[in-house]
Amino acid sequence: MKLKDKVAVITGAGSGLGRAIALRFAQEGARIVIAELNEAGAEETLKQVHAKGTEAFAVTTDVSDTQSVSRLFKAIDDRGWPVDIIVNNAGNAGNLTPLHEVTDEQWHSVVEVHLSGTFYCSREAIKRMLVQGRGGAVINLGSVAGLRGLPGGASYTAAKGAIIAFTKGVAQEYASLGIRVNAIAPGWVETPILENLPDEMRPMMTTMTPLGRIGKPEEVAAVALFLASDESSYVIGQTISPNGGMHT
Ligand SMILES: NC(=O)c1ccc[n+]([C@@H]2O[C@H](COP(=O)([O-])OP(=O)(O)OC[C@H]3O[C@@H](n4cnc5c(N)ncnc54)[C@H](O)[C@@H]3O)[C@@H](O)[C@H]2O)c1
C-alpha cells in the first residue's frame, strides 16, 4: 500500500483521468476527496472508490471559482482530514477556434479552469501541507499541447504550457519543505474529453503516436501514483509525459 494514511484531493475526479487516478490511489490505501463540478460523475466515482474499501467523499466544486475552492477545503477541514496530495486534473477540451476568431469568453473559460484552478487548489493545499509539517505532493495535469504546441486551441496550449512553468517554479519554492510539485503531460488518452474533438482528428491522434494507439487512463494513473508516492522522493519540478513515444 503505497499511499496508506494519505489523503488525496483530486479535481475533476468524476470522469476520465481523474476517476482512474482516484481508483488507483484508493487501491493503494489513500482516502479520497473528489472535487468535481459534475455531480453525477462524482457520485459514480464515489461509488467505485467505496467499492475499493476506502473512505471518500465528494464536494461539488468549480475549480475556476476561488470561493468554490475555499468551500472545498473548508469541507475537508470540517471533516478533520489533512491534505497530503492534490491532483490538479479538472479541465475541458477548450475549442479549436482559429486564434483570430477566439472570443474573450472562450479564452478566459479555458485559462480560468486549467491555470487559475491549478493555482487556487495548489495554494489551499500547500497552506495545509505547511501547517501539517509532513510534506506533500502536488501533481498538475499539463498536456503534450503545453510541451510541443498543437494547432488550434491556443488557450488550451497556453494554459497547459503555463501549468508546466508554474510547476517548475513552485517546485523550487517548496522543495526544501518536503512538498514535491510535479506535472504529467499526457499524449492522447481515451477519455470523454476526446468526444469534444471532431472525429476527423482520430486518425491523426494515432499517426502522431509512435506506439500506434491512444493511451488508457490507467496508464496515466500509474504515473500519478509514482509522483504521489515516496518512490519519487527525488523527483521535483519535473514533467513526465506518458504519450506513446510522441516527440515533444
Ligand atoms: N484525455 C486526454 O487525451 C488528455 C491529454 C492531455 C491532458 N489531459 C488533461 O487531463 C485532465 C483530465 O482530462 P480527461 O481526459 O480526464 O477529461 P474528462 O472530460 O474525462 O474529465 C474532466 C473532468 O473535469 C471536470 N471539470 C471540468 N471543469 C471543471 C471545473 N471548473 N471544476 C471542477 N471540475 C471540472 C469535468 O466535469 C470532468 O469530470 C484535463 O486537465 C485535460 O486537459 C487529457
The ligand as an SDF file (V2000), in Angstrom:
LIG
                    3D

 44 48  0  0  0  0  0  0  0  0999 V2000
   -7.5460   12.7250  -22.3460 N   0  0  0  0  0  0  0  0  0  0  0  0
   -6.5100   13.2770  -22.9470 C   0  0  0  0  0  0  0  0  0  0  0  0
   -6.1770   12.9330  -24.0870 O   0  0  0  0  0  0  0  0  0  0  0  0
   -5.6970   14.3180  -22.2190 C   0  0  0  0  0  0  0  0  0  0  0  0
   -4.4290   14.6280  -22.7290 C   0  0  0  0  0  0  0  0  0  0  0  0
   -3.6660   15.5750  -22.0880 C   0  0  0  0  0  0  0  0  0  0  0  0
   -4.1480   16.2150  -20.9650 C   0  0  0  0  0  0  0  0  0  0  0  0
   -5.3780   15.9200  -20.4870 N   0  0  0  0  0  0  0  0  0  0  0  0
   -5.8400   16.6300  -19.2930 C   0  0  0  0  0  0  0  0  0  0  0  0
   -6.2170   15.7120  -18.3120 O   0  0  0  0  0  0  0  0  0  0  0  0
   -7.1940   16.2990  -17.4550 C   0  0  0  0  0  0  0  0  0  0  0  0
   -8.3790   15.3500  -17.3120 C   0  0  0  0  0  0  0  0  0  0  0  0
   -8.9930   15.2150  -18.5760 O   0  0  0  0  0  0  0  0  0  0  0  0
   -9.8340   13.9390  -19.0210 P   0  0  0  0  0  0  0  0  0  0  0  0
   -9.2690   13.4830  -20.2900 O   0  0  0  0  0  0  0  0  0  0  0  0
   -9.9790   13.0100  -17.8900 O   0  0  0  0  0  0  0  0  0  0  0  0
  -11.2340   14.6570  -19.3590 O   0  0  0  0  0  0  0  0  0  0  0  0
  -12.7280   14.3550  -18.8480 P   0  0  0  0  0  0  0  0  0  0  0  0
  -13.5800   15.2790  -19.6210 O   0  0  0  0  0  0  0  0  0  0  0  0
  -12.9980   12.9050  -18.9060 O   0  0  0  0  0  0  0  0  0  0  0  0
  -12.6630   14.7940  -17.3070 O   0  0  0  0  0  0  0  0  0  0  0  0
  -12.5140   16.1300  -16.9050 C   0  0  0  0  0  0  0  0  0  0  0  0
  -13.3220   16.3240  -15.6430 C   0  0  0  0  0  0  0  0  0  0  0  0
  -13.0880   17.6470  -15.1660 O   0  0  0  0  0  0  0  0  0  0  0  0
  -14.3420   18.1490  -14.7110 C   0  0  0  0  0  0  0  0  0  0  0  0
  -14.3270   19.6070  -14.7370 N   0  0  0  0  0  0  0  0  0  0  0  0
  -14.3420   20.4060  -15.8360 C   0  0  0  0  0  0  0  0  0  0  0  0
  -14.3630   21.6950  -15.4560 N   0  0  0  0  0  0  0  0  0  0  0  0
  -14.3460   21.6990  -14.1030 C   0  0  0  0  0  0  0  0  0  0  0  0
  -14.3370   22.7340  -13.1380 C   0  0  0  0  0  0  0  0  0  0  0  0
  -14.3730   24.0260  -13.4890 N   0  0  0  0  0  0  0  0  0  0  0  0
  -14.2850   22.4020  -11.8260 N   0  0  0  0  0  0  0  0  0  0  0  0
  -14.2800   21.0920  -11.4570 C   0  0  0  0  0  0  0  0  0  0  0  0
  -14.2990   20.0710  -12.3310 N   0  0  0  0  0  0  0  0  0  0  0  0
  -14.3270   20.3830  -13.6420 C   0  0  0  0  0  0  0  0  0  0  0  0
  -15.3680   17.5750  -15.6710 C   0  0  0  0  0  0  0  0  0  0  0  0
  -16.6780   17.6300  -15.1260 O   0  0  0  0  0  0  0  0  0  0  0  0
  -14.8390   16.1720  -15.8480 C   0  0  0  0  0  0  0  0  0  0  0  0
  -15.3680   15.2930  -14.8880 O   0  0  0  0  0  0  0  0  0  0  0  0
   -7.5520   17.6440  -18.0810 C   0  0  0  0  0  0  0  0  0  0  0  0
   -6.8350   18.6630  -17.4200 O   0  0  0  0  0  0  0  0  0  0  0  0
   -7.0580   17.5010  -19.5170 C   0  0  0  0  0  0  0  0  0  0  0  0
   -6.7680   18.7340  -20.1050 O   0  0  0  0  0  0  0  0  0  0  0  0
   -6.1810   14.9770  -21.0830 C   0  0  0  0  0  0  0  0  0  0  0  0
  1  2  1  0
  2  3  2  0
  2  4  1  0
  4  5  1  0
  4 44  2  0
  5  6  2  0
  6  7  1  0
  7  8  2  0
  8  9  1  0
  8 44  1  0
  9 10  1  0
  9 42  1  0
 10 11  1  0
 11 12  1  0
 11 40  1  0
 12 13  1  0
 13 14  1  0
 14 15  2  0
 14 16  1  0
 14 17  1  0
 17 18  1  0
 18 19  2  0
 18 20  1  0
 18 21  1  0
 21 22  1  0
 22 23  1  0
 23 24  1  0
 23 38  1  0
 24 25  1  0
 25 26  1  0
 25 36  1  0
 26 27  1  0
 26 35  1  0
 27 28  2  0
 28 29  1  0
 29 30  1  0
 29 35  2  0
 30 31  1  0
 30 32  2  0
 32 33  1  0
 33 34  2  0
 34 35  1  0
 36 37  1  0
 36 38  1  0
 38 39  1  0
 40 41  1  0
 40 42  1  0
 42 43  1  0
M  CHG  2   8   1  16  -1
M  END
$$$$
